Amino acid sequence: MSHHVHLLAVLVGLLPLPAMADETKPPDEKVVTLPKVEVTASQIREIDVALKRLDKQIARETKRLEKTQADEVLNSEKVSRAAALFGGKSAAQRASVTAVRLQSLEKERTLLESLKVPQPEKERKLVEKEIEAQRAYRRELDHILR
């Protein structure tokens, strides 16, 4: 019987399926269990809300990165040195701190994106700890600007 005719007879049910040799053989290898990972819609929703909030902050910081002409005149290096007694910062100093804040925000965004992928609890805790460290770092930068 040709191969095609035999296959057709098996599909129609006229002939029984050939026995598989692997089905009767018990597995010799040890069974590996993967770590339990739980992902719920509420977790994903919380991450999406946090990402949206972070995107708004990134857009705001990107705007602050651009120096305006008025800012350059009012907060030039000469003026800020003279007003250093009152705690003023130059436009260049504020722009550099803003650039660092922007990098921190983008790093936090990347970490939040990684939380959308199912991970073991231990790795998830490490990522959440790193996110909190980025937030603390930005709070310190805010304190420096005051």
GUSEKE-724419 format. One line per field, with one value per residue (C-alpha): residue number from 1; x, y negated, z. Coordinates in Angstrom, 1 decimal, padded with zeros to 4 digits. Layout:
N
n: [NUM, ...]
c1: [X, ...]
c2: [Y, ...]
c3: [Z, ...]
end
This chain:
146
n: [1, 2, 3, 4, 5, 6, 7, 8, 9, 10, 11, 12, 13, 14, 15, 16, 17, 18, 19, 20, 21, 22, 23, 24, 25, 26, 27, 28, 29, 30, 31, 32, 33, 34, 35, 36, 37, 38, 39, 40, 41, 42, 43, 44, 45, 46, 47, 48, 49, 50, 51, 52, 53, 54, 55, 56, 57, 58, 59, 60, 61, 62, 63, 64, 65, 66, 67, 68, 69, 70, 71, 72, 73, 74, 75, 76, 77, 78, 79, 80, 81, 82, 83, 84, 85, 86, 87, 88, 89, 90, 91, 92, 93, 94, 95, 96, 97, 98, 99, 100, 101, 102, 103, 104, 105, 106, 107, 108, 109, 110, 111, 112, 113, 114, 115, 116, 117, 118, 119, 120, 121, 122, 123, 124, 125, 126, 127, 128, 129, 130, 131, 132, 133, 134, 135, 136, 137, 138, 139, 140, 141, 142, 143, 144, 145, 146]
c1: [000.0, 001.4, 002.2, -000.6, -003.2, -002.1, -002.2, -005.7, -006.9, -005.5, -007.2, -010.6, -010.4, -010.1, -006.7, -005.5, -002.7, 000.7, 002.0, 004.6, 007.7, 008.2, 004.8, 005.5, 008.9, 009.0, 010.9, 014.4, 015.0, 014.2, 011.1, 012.0, 009.4, 009.4, 008.9, 005.3, 004.6, 001.3, 000.2, -003.1, -004.9, -004.8, -001.0, -000.7, -003.2, -001.1, 002.0, 000.3, -000.9, 002.6, 004.1, 001.6, 002.5, 006.2, 005.7, 004.2, 007.1, 009.6, 007.8, 007.9, 011.6, 012.4, 010.7, 012.8, 015.9, 015.6, 016.8, 014.8, 016.4, 014.8, 016.1, 019.6, 019.6, 018.1, 020.1, 023.4, 026.7, 027.6, 024.2, 024.1, 027.6, 026.5, 023.3, 024.9, 024.4, 020.7, 020.9, 020.4, 021.5, 022.6, 020.6, 023.5, 023.5, 019.7, 019.9, 022.5, 020.5, 017.4, 019.4, 020.3, 016.7, 015.6, 018.0, 016.7, 013.1, 013.9, 015.7, 012.6, 010.4, 012.6, 012.4, 008.6, 008.3, 010.3, 007.7, 005.0, 006.8, 006.1, 009.1, 009.8, 009.0, 012.6, 013.5, 010.4, 011.3, 014.8, 013.3, 010.9, 013.8, 015.7, 012.7, 012.4, 016.1, 015.6, 012.8, 014.9, 017.7, 015.4, 014.2, 017.8, 018.3, 015.2, 016.7, 019.9, 018.1, 016.5]
c2: [000.0, -003.4, -005.9, -008.3, -005.6, -004.3, -007.8, -008.4, -005.0, -006.0, -009.4, -008.0, -005.3, -002.2, -001.3, -001.7, -004.2, -002.6, -002.2, -004.6, -003.1, -006.0, -005.8, -002.5, -003.4, -005.1, -008.4, -008.0, -011.7, -013.6, -015.8, -019.5, -021.9, -025.5, -028.2, -029.3, -032.6, -034.4, -037.3, -039.0, -041.6, -044.0, -043.8, -044.6, -047.4, -048.9, -048.7, -050.4, -053.2, -053.7, -053.7, -056.4, -058.5, -058.0, -058.9, -062.2, -062.9, -062.1, -064.5, -067.2, -066.7, -066.7, -070.2, -071.4, -070.2, -072.9, -076.2, -079.3, -082.6, -084.2, -081.4, -081.9, -085.6, -085.4, -082.4, -082.9, -081.7, -085.3, -086.0, -082.7, -083.2, -086.5, -085.1, -081.9, -083.4, -083.1, -079.5, -080.2, -077.6, -078.4, -077.3, -074.9, -073.3, -072.8, -071.4, -068.9, -067.8, -067.5, -065.3, -063.0, -062.9, -062.1, -059.1, -057.9, -058.1, -056.2, -053.5, -053.2, -052.9, -050.1, -048.3, -048.7, -047.3, -044.2, -043.7, -043.1, -039.8, -036.9, -036.5, -034.4, -036.2, -036.6, -038.4, -040.5, -041.7, -042.7, -044.7, -046.4, -047.2, -048.8, -050.9, -052.2, -053.0, -055.1, -057.0, -057.7, -058.9, -061.4, -062.6, -063.3, -065.2, -067.3, -068.1, -069.2, -071.7, -073.4]
c3: [000.0, -000.9, 001.8, 000.8, 000.8, 004.1, 005.7, 004.2, 005.6, 009.1, 008.9, 007.9, 010.6, 008.5, 009.9, 013.5, 014.4, 014.5, 018.1, 019.2, 020.8, 023.1, 024.8, 026.5, 027.7, 031.1, 031.3, 032.7, 033.3, 036.5, 036.2, 036.4, 037.9, 037.1, 039.8, 040.3, 038.6, 039.1, 036.9, 037.4, 035.3, 038.3, 038.5, 034.8, 035.1, 038.0, 036.0, 033.0, 035.2, 036.6, 033.1, 032.0, 035.0, 034.3, 030.6, 031.7, 034.1, 031.3, 028.9, 031.7, 032.4, 028.6, 028.4, 031.4, 029.7, 027.0, 028.3, 027.3, 026.5, 029.6, 031.8, 030.3, 031.0, 034.5, 035.6, 033.8, 035.4, 036.5, 038.1, 039.9, 041.3, 042.7, 044.0, 045.4, 048.9, 048.4, 047.1, 043.4, 040.8, 037.3, 034.3, 033.3, 036.8, 036.7, 033.2, 034.2, 037.2, 035.0, 032.5, 035.4, 036.6, 033.0, 032.9, 036.2, 035.0, 031.8, 033.9, 036.1, 033.0, 031.7, 035.1, 035.2, 031.7, 032.8, 035.6, 032.9, 032.0, 034.5, 036.8, 039.9, 043.2, 044.1, 040.9, 041.0, 044.6, 043.3, 040.4, 042.8, 045.2, 042.3, 041.3, 044.8, 044.8, 041.6, 043.3, 046.3, 044.1, 042.4, 045.7, 046.7, 043.4, 044.2, 047.6, 046.0, 043.8, 046.8]
end
